[in-house]
Amino acid sequence: MYAIIDIETTGGKYNEEGITEIAIHKFDGIDIIDSFVSLVNPEKEIQPFVVNLTGINNKMLRNAPKFYEVAKRIVEITNGCVLVAHNASFDYRILRTEFRRLGYEFDIPTLCTVELSKIIIPGLESYSLGKLCRNIGIPVSDRHRANGDALATLKLLQILLQKDKDKIIVKKTIKTGNKRDLSKKLLTILEDMPLETGVFYLHRYNGDIVYIGKGKNIKKVVNQVFLQTSNRSRALLKEMSSVSFDLTGSELIAQLKFNEEIIIHKPKFNKNSKPTIEYTKYSNKNMILVDKGRVVSEKSVVLIENNDYQGFGYTDLENQINNLEILKNLITTGNSHKDQNNTIIKYLKNQTVEKIIRF
């Protein structure tokens, strides 16, 4: 569970800033399940340059709640979450400072989308939120206001989760703990599994992936794994601690993602795949396959160039599909190999996608 946050402040001396606006969106990896957005009376003057940047002035904050009046709500909405922010060290420091003034120690794990973006999307000239969003086609409204920036950060997190082949984010969010009997947890784990298409991962206590699966109905397939009684299956359940999943919307992308991540993670309990035969060429050597996304408002895309699979991604704007440069920044680059191209060719022979764009 993630709590995506953005804070606007008065500016001023280090650790003497006051909060002027805060936005927090609780995100379960699929949907926003709770939100809190509010102006805050910092009980001090706002620096002029901050007024020019954010548009928030002292007059706007006269009747806004003071921090102590919203503190309980902040604790409630962030409870059990990983705090996510663009430049998380700043937002986390500001929050901890405000809570210390109230005599409360606010302690929560954090993830920084600046640091994650540098690892997962390397080579960009700038990792400021505005320029990063422009590079990967994320629309931003109300820039330098808490809610606008928080929603842009949430969209960025979704793209980072999609492109995070090494599962850096998921591994950071899995808590370590003492080994214990997992059997009592299996029903609880199943309750949290979706009835949708995607890829799922079984993790050890340290976050390492021991098994990867896929299916049209993740919950059903995970249940089948739990019900198996072979020695191999029992050994798997003994080693696993938790399950994470990535929705794909498209069955084709579920298969492509599965193929990629088996190669990357080499899970202990997945069987080695057999070598594939040479694939036939595509009917068109340059194509964008457009199909359903993870939610109604988005589409999935698979990019084929020069008869080779390039990668997949998700878009929610038509210009992101039609602008090839933006599309290339949005997709998760894939390894072009026989299995991936064969998977796509076989899928197109037996099933249809919503649209094929040839270029």
C-alpha positions as CSV (number, residue, x, y, z in Angstrom):
1,M,0.0,0.0,0.0
2,Y,1.4,3.4,-1.0
3,A,0.6,6.9,0.3
4,I,1.6,9.3,-2.4
5,I,2.2,12.8,-0.9
6,D,3.0,16.3,-2.0
7,I,3.5,19.2,0.4
8,E,3.8,23.0,-0.3
9,T,5.5,25.1,2.3
10,T,6.1,28.7,3.3
11,G,9.8,28.5,2.4
12,G,12.4,30.1,4.7
13,K,15.1,28.7,6.9
14,Y,15.8,25.0,7.1
15,N,13.5,23.2,9.5
16,E,11.6,26.4,10.1
17,E,9.3,26.1,7.1
18,G,5.5,25.7,7.7
19,I,3.1,23.6,5.6
20,T,0.7,25.6,3.5
21,E,-0.9,22.7,1.5
22,I,-0.9,18.9,1.6
23,A,-2.3,16.2,-0.6
24,I,-2.2,12.5,0.1
25,H,-3.6,9.7,-2.1
26,K,-3.7,6.1,-0.7
27,F,-3.0,3.8,-3.6
28,D,-3.2,0.0,-3.5
29,G,-1.3,-0.5,-6.8
30,I,-4.6,-0.5,-8.8
31,D,-6.9,2.3,-7.5
32,I,-6.9,5.3,-5.2
33,I,-8.8,4.1,-2.2
34,D,-8.6,7.2,0.0
35,S,-7.6,10.9,-0.4
36,F,-6.9,13.9,1.7
37,V,-6.3,17.3,0.3
38,S,-6.2,20.5,2.4
39,L,-4.8,24.0,2.7
40,V,-3.0,24.4,6.0
41,N,-2.5,27.5,8.1
42,P,1.2,27.6,8.8
43,E,0.9,30.4,11.4
44,K,3.7,32.2,9.7
45,E,4.3,34.4,6.6
46,I,4.9,32.8,3.2
47,Q,8.0,33.8,1.4
48,P,7.2,36.0,-1.7
49,F,8.9,33.7,-4.2
50,V,6.8,30.8,-2.9
51,V,3.6,32.9,-3.4
52,N,4.7,33.5,-7.0
53,L,5.5,29.8,-7.5
54,T,2.4,28.3,-6.0
55,G,-0.2,31.0,-6.1
56,I,-0.9,30.4,-2.4
57,N,-0.9,33.5,-0.3
58,N,-1.4,34.4,3.4
59,K,-5.0,35.6,2.9
60,M,-6.0,32.2,1.4
61,L,-4.8,30.4,4.6
62,R,-6.4,32.6,7.3
63,N,-9.3,30.2,7.8
64,A,-7.5,27.0,6.8
65,P,-7.0,24.3,9.6
66,K,-3.7,24.4,11.5
67,F,-1.5,21.4,11.3
68,Y,-2.5,20.0,14.7
69,E,-6.1,19.9,13.3
70,V,-5.2,17.7,10.4
71,A,-2.5,15.6,12.0
72,K,-4.7,12.7,13.0
73,R,-6.1,12.4,9.5
74,I,-2.5,12.3,8.1
75,V,-1.6,9.5,10.5
76,E,-4.8,7.5,9.6
77,I,-4.4,7.7,5.9
78,T,-0.7,6.8,5.9
79,N,-1.0,4.0,8.4
80,G,0.4,0.8,7.1
81,C,1.7,2.5,3.9
82,V,5.0,3.3,2.2
83,L,5.2,7.1,1.8
84,V,6.0,8.0,-1.8
85,A,7.0,11.5,-2.9
86,H,9.1,13.2,-5.6
87,N,12.1,14.2,-3.6
88,A,10.8,12.2,-0.6
89,S,13.5,13.4,1.8
90,F,12.0,16.9,1.7
91,D,8.4,16.0,2.3
92,Y,9.3,13.4,4.9
93,R,11.5,15.9,6.8
94,I,8.8,18.6,6.8
95,L,6.2,16.1,8.1
96,R,8.5,14.8,10.8
97,T,9.3,18.3,11.9
98,E,5.7,19.3,12.2
99,F,4.8,16.1,14.2
100,R,7.8,16.6,16.5
101,R,6.4,20.1,17.4
102,L,3.3,18.2,18.6
103,G,5.4,15.7,20.5
104,Y,4.7,12.8,18.1
105,E,7.3,10.7,16.4
106,F,6.1,10.2,12.8
107,D,8.0,7.2,11.5
108,I,7.2,5.5,8.1
109,P,9.1,3.8,5.3
110,T,9.6,6.0,2.2
111,L,10.2,5.8,-1.5
112,C,11.5,8.6,-3.7
113,T,10.4,8.8,-7.3
114,V,13.4,11.0,-8.2
115,E,15.8,8.2,-7.1
116,L,13.7,5.5,-8.6
117,S,13.3,7.3,-11.9
118,K,17.1,7.7,-12.2
119,I,17.5,3.9,-11.8
120,I,14.5,2.8,-13.9
121,I,14.5,5.5,-16.6
122,P,18.2,6.4,-16.8
123,G,19.8,8.9,-19.2
124,L,17.3,11.8,-18.9
125,E,18.7,15.4,-18.7
126,S,16.4,16.4,-15.8
127,Y,14.4,14.5,-13.2
128,S,12.3,17.4,-12.0
129,L,8.7,16.4,-11.9
130,G,7.6,18.8,-14.6
131,K,10.3,17.8,-17.1
132,L,10.1,14.1,-16.3
133,C,6.3,14.1,-16.9
134,R,6.8,15.9,-20.2
135,N,9.3,13.3,-21.3
136,I,7.0,10.4,-20.6
137,G,3.7,12.0,-21.6
138,I,2.1,12.4,-18.2
139,P,-0.4,15.3,-18.2
140,V,0.0,17.6,-15.2
141,S,-2.5,20.2,-14.0
142,D,-2.1,22.6,-11.1
143,R,1.7,22.4,-11.2
144,H,3.3,23.5,-7.9
145,R,0.0,22.8,-6.1
146,A,-0.1,19.9,-3.7
147,N,-2.9,17.9,-5.4
148,G,-1.7,18.4,-9.0
149,D,1.8,17.3,-8.1
150,A,0.7,14.4,-6.0
151,L,-1.5,13.0,-8.8
152,A,1.4,13.4,-11.3
153,T,3.6,11.6,-8.8
154,L,1.0,8.8,-8.6
155,K,0.9,8.4,-12.4
156,L,4.7,8.4,-12.4
157,L,4.8,5.7,-9.8
158,Q,2.4,3.5,-11.9
159,I,4.8,3.8,-14.9
160,L,7.8,3.1,-12.7
161,L,6.0,0.0,-11.3
162,Q,5.4,-1.1,-14.9
163,K,8.9,-0.5,-16.0
164,D,10.6,-1.9,-12.9
165,K,11.8,-5.3,-14.3
166,D,14.1,-5.9,-11.3
167,K,11.2,-5.4,-8.8
168,I,13.2,-2.7,-6.9
169,I,10.0,-1.0,-5.7
170,V,8.2,-4.2,-4.6
171,K,11.2,-5.6,-2.8
172,K,11.6,-2.3,-0.9
173,T,8.0,-2.4,0.3
174,I,8.0,-6.1,1.5
175,K,8.7,-6.2,5.2
176,T,11.2,-8.6,6.6
177,G,10.3,-10.7,9.6
178,N,10.8,-14.0,11.4
179,K,9.9,-17.2,9.6
180,R,6.5,-18.5,10.6
181,D,3.9,-21.0,9.5
182,L,2.4,-19.6,6.2
183,S,-0.6,-21.9,6.1
184,K,-2.7,-19.6,8.3
185,K,-2.0,-16.8,5.9
186,L,-3.0,-18.4,2.7
187,L,-6.7,-17.5,2.8
188,T,-5.9,-13.9,3.7
189,I,-3.5,-13.7,0.8
190,L,-6.1,-15.1,-1.6
191,E,-8.6,-12.5,-0.4
192,D,-6.3,-9.8,-1.7
193,M,-5.8,-11.3,-5.1
194,P,-7.7,-9.7,-8.0
195,L,-10.0,-11.6,-10.4
196,E,-8.2,-9.9,-13.4
197,T,-5.5,-10.6,-15.9
198,G,-1.9,-10.3,-15.0
199,V,1.4,-11.7,-13.6
200,F,2.0,-12.6,-9.9
201,Y,5.1,-13.1,-7.9
202,L,5.7,-15.3,-4.8
203,H,8.4,-13.8,-2.5
204,R,10.6,-14.9,0.3
205,Y,10.8,-12.9,3.5
206,N,13.7,-10.8,2.0
207,G,11.7,-9.9,-1.1
208,D,13.4,-12.3,-3.4
209,I,11.1,-13.9,-6.1
210,V,10.9,-17.7,-5.9
211,Y,8.0,-18.2,-8.4
212,I,6.3,-16.2,-11.1
213,G,2.9,-17.1,-12.6
214,K,0.3,-15.5,-14.9
215,G,-3.3,-15.9,-15.9
216,K,-6.6,-14.3,-16.9
217,N,-7.8,-14.6,-13.3
218,I,-4.9,-14.1,-10.9
219,K,-6.8,-15.2,-7.9
220,K,-7.8,-18.5,-9.5
221,V,-4.3,-19.3,-10.6
222,V,-2.7,-18.4,-7.2
223,N,-5.3,-20.7,-5.6
224,Q,-4.3,-23.5,-7.9
225,V,-0.7,-23.0,-6.8
226,F,-1.7,-23.2,-3.2
227,L,-3.7,-26.4,-3.7
228,Q,-0.9,-28.4,-5.4
229,T,0.5,-31.2,-3.2
230,S,3.7,-32.2,-5.0
231,N,7.0,-32.1,-3.1
232,R,8.0,-29.1,-5.2
233,S,4.8,-27.2,-4.4
234,R,5.2,-27.9,-0.7
235,A,8.8,-26.7,-0.8
236,L,7.6,-23.5,-2.6
237,L,5.0,-22.7,0.0
238,K,7.5,-23.3,2.8
239,E,9.9,-20.7,1.3
240,M,7.3,-18.1,0.3
241,S,6.2,-15.3,2.6
242,S,4.0,-13.0,0.4
243,V,2.5,-12.5,-3.0
244,S,2.5,-9.4,-5.2
245,F,1.0,-8.9,-8.6
246,D,0.9,-6.7,-11.7
247,L,-2.3,-6.3,-13.6
248,T,-1.8,-6.2,-17.4
249,G,-5.3,-5.9,-18.8
250,S,-4.1,-7.6,-21.9
251,E,-3.5,-11.3,-22.0
252,L,-0.7,-10.7,-24.6
253,I,1.1,-8.4,-22.3
254,A,0.7,-10.9,-19.4
255,Q,2.5,-13.5,-21.5
256,L,5.2,-11.1,-22.7
257,K,5.9,-9.8,-19.1
258,F,6.0,-13.4,-17.8
259,N,8.5,-14.4,-20.5
260,E,10.8,-11.4,-19.7
261,E,10.7,-11.8,-15.9
262,I,11.4,-15.5,-15.9
263,I,14.7,-14.6,-17.7
264,I,15.5,-11.7,-15.4
265,H,14.7,-13.3,-12.0
266,K,15.3,-17.0,-12.7
267,P,12.9,-18.0,-10.0
268,K,13.9,-21.2,-8.2
269,F,10.5,-22.9,-8.5
270,N,9.7,-22.1,-12.2
271,K,10.5,-24.9,-14.6
272,N,13.1,-24.2,-17.3
273,S,11.4,-23.3,-20.6
274,K,12.2,-25.3,-23.8
275,P,14.1,-23.6,-26.6
276,T,11.8,-22.3,-29.3
277,I,11.9,-22.7,-33.0
278,E,12.7,-19.8,-35.4
279,Y,9.7,-17.5,-35.8
280,T,8.1,-16.4,-39.0
281,K,8.0,-12.7,-39.9
282,Y,5.2,-10.3,-39.0
283,S,2.7,-9.4,-41.6
284,N,3.9,-5.8,-41.2
285,K,7.4,-5.0,-39.9
286,N,6.4,-1.8,-38.1
287,M,3.3,-1.9,-36.0
288,I,1.7,-0.7,-32.7
289,L,-0.8,-3.2,-31.3
290,V,-3.4,-1.4,-29.2
291,D,-5.6,-3.4,-26.8
292,K,-7.5,-3.0,-23.5
293,G,-5.6,-1.6,-20.6
294,R,-5.7,-2.3,-16.8
295,V,-8.6,0.2,-16.4
296,V,-11.3,1.4,-18.7
297,S,-9.6,4.8,-19.4
298,E,-6.3,3.4,-20.7
299,K,-5.0,1.3,-23.6
300,S,-2.2,-1.2,-23.7
301,V,0.3,-0.9,-26.5
302,V,2.9,-3.3,-27.9
303,L,5.6,-1.8,-30.3
304,I,7.0,-3.8,-33.2
305,E,9.8,-2.2,-35.2
306,N,11.8,-3.8,-38.1
307,N,10.1,-7.1,-37.4
308,D,11.2,-7.2,-33.8
309,Y,9.4,-6.7,-30.5
310,Q,10.5,-3.5,-28.8
311,G,8.4,-3.4,-25.6
312,F,4.9,-2.7,-24.1
313,G,3.3,0.1,-22.2
314,Y,0.1,1.8,-21.3
315,T,-1.4,5.1,-22.5
316,D,-4.5,7.1,-21.6
317,L,-4.2,9.8,-24.2
318,E,-4.4,9.4,-28.0
319,N,-1.4,11.6,-28.6
320,Q,0.8,9.3,-26.6
321,I,0.0,6.5,-29.1
322,N,0.4,8.7,-32.2
323,N,3.7,10.4,-31.0
324,L,6.3,7.7,-31.5
325,E,9.0,9.4,-29.3
326,I,6.6,9.8,-26.3
327,L,5.5,6.2,-26.9
328,K,9.0,4.9,-26.8
329,N,9.6,6.7,-23.4
330,L,6.4,5.1,-22.0
331,I,7.0,1.5,-23.0
332,T,8.9,-1.0,-20.9
333,T,11.7,-2.0,-23.3
334,G,11.8,-5.7,-23.9
335,N,14.5,-8.1,-25.0
336,S,13.8,-9.0,-28.6
337,H,14.2,-12.8,-28.8
338,K,12.5,-15.7,-30.5
339,D,10.1,-16.5,-27.6
340,Q,8.7,-12.9,-27.5
341,N,8.2,-12.6,-31.3
342,N,6.7,-16.1,-31.4
343,T,4.3,-15.3,-28.6
344,I,3.1,-12.2,-30.4
345,I,2.7,-13.9,-33.8
346,K,0.9,-16.9,-32.3
347,Y,-1.4,-14.5,-30.3
348,L,-2.3,-12.5,-33.5
349,K,-3.2,-15.7,-35.3
350,N,-5.6,-17.0,-32.6
351,Q,-6.9,-13.8,-31.0
352,T,-7.6,-10.2,-32.0
353,V,-6.5,-6.9,-30.5
354,E,-8.6,-3.7,-30.6
355,K,-6.5,-1.9,-33.2
356,I,-3.3,-2.3,-35.2
357,I,-1.5,0.9,-36.3
358,R,1.0,0.3,-39.1
359,F,3.7,2.9,-39.8
